[in-house]
Amino acid sequence: MLLESYKTFEPANYLQEYYSTVDLENRSLLAFFAEAYKGIDPNSVMLEFSGGPSLYSLITAAAHVKEIHFSDFLERNVEEIKLWKRFRHRSYIWINFFKEALMAEGLSEVSTDDILEREELLSKKLSDFLLCDAFNRHPLGQRCYQRYDVVAANFVAESITPSLKTWEEVVNNICSTLKPSGTLIMTAIQGASFYCVENHRYPAIAVTPEDVIRVLSYQGFDVDNLLMRHIPAEITDISAKDYKGYQGMLFVKATRL
């Protein structure tokens, strides 16, 4: 099972590798979320599917949904988010992400009070914590029948397998947690053969926009009106010492018909 390779995954190393600074890729992500969550029904219940140990993707979401249920395959990643919720006033790792997210939403000047207010809001909206398995046809467990108004899957399906067929199955499994007429918000690395955390390589698949449109069409999404954005990776030279294994990023928002 490919997920076995994540048993040695260390949240602290991952956060240091990808979220120690708000770089160009992260700013682009935050700008996309500011765009994507506009128009979401404020009574929506949202699932963050396999969110890892990170919460950058939830900062803007908190201002647009009623509740957020957070899930991951690894209990240690879920615990990382629980710890932030409990001790957020002692946590400094995400402060710059809160500031950048609020600026992406339109605040020209972001005060400490603005950040504290959004931290408090996100803490309140985080109402449930779950374990998930993207390879399972019942990814939240056979006893979980809840379907969500909004499902966010950030760097999940393409980052756990080198197989296009398996990627399709994983996307289908993730979409099974979404209600009819629900909204999927998905981000992915592009042109990927792997991605790195320190010196460890994790499997990845090079999906294309056409692949995404095809699988979302099969799942009954309105592919004629989806929101899709692309950005290049900061490092695209495969011979570079700090090359992360991917060529760019793809951001998608789609609604089921």
Secondary structure, 3 states (H helix, E strand, C coil): CHHHHHHHCCHHHHHHHHHCCCCHHHHHHHHHHHHHCCCCCCCCEEEECCCCCCCHHHCCHHHCCCEEEEEECCHHHHHHHHHHHHHHHHCCCCHHHHHHHHHHCCCCCCCHHHHHHHHHHHHHHEEEEEECCCCCCCCCCCCCCCCEEEEEEECCHHHCCCCHHHHHHHHHHHHCCEEEEEEEEEEEEECCCEEEECCEEEECCCCCHHHHHHHHHHCCECCCCCEEEEEECCCCCCCCCCCCCCCEEEEEEEEEC
